[in-house]
Amino acid sequence: MPVVNIQILKGRSQEQKKKMAKTVTDAIVSSIGVKPEAVWIVIEEMERENFATGGVLHCEK
């Protein structure tokens, strides 16, 4: 049972997350030959104020 953890910044629509989950599931199914039902995906949404790149918080960009 593959388990995939995906961390993204908050703000994506449910439709975008649904599409991402389907795309990731399909990639795992085709690459290692498991059934789609065996693929677990956990999406963690981060607040922009809790994530920084280059020393700058994303809420300040």
N, C-alpha and C positions, 0 to 999 in steps of 0.2 A: 504494500500500500504506500505509494509515494505521497508525501505531505509537502506542500509548497507554501512557504510563507512569503507574502508580498507586502512590502511596506510602501505606501504612497502618501503623498500629501492630500489632505482633505480637499474636496471640491469637485471630485469626479462624479458624474451622474451614475445612477444605478445601471443605466444602459451601457455605459462605458465599462463598468466593472463586470457586468454580465458578459460582454464581448471579450474582455481580457481573460476571464475565467474559462471561457470556451476555447479561446486560442491556446492558452497554456495547457489545458487538458488535452486538446488535440495533439499538441507537440509531444507531450509525454506518452500518450497512447501510441503514436506513430514511431517514436524513438525507442521505447523499451517494451512495447507489446502488451501493456496491461489494458484491462477494460476501463472505460471511462468512469464507471462507478467506483473504481478503486482509487481514483485520484482525489485527494483532499486538498483544497486550497483555502488558506487563511489570509484574508486581506485586512491589514492593519492600517488604519488611517491616522496620520500624524497631523497635529495642528501646526500651521506654518510658524507659529511662535516657538515651537520646540524643535526646529530643524534649521540647520545653518550649513552653508557651503561658502568656502573662502572667507570664513570669519564673519559672515553677514547672515542674520536671521532672515528666513524667507518671507516673513511678514513685513520686512523692511524693504523688500525688493519691489 
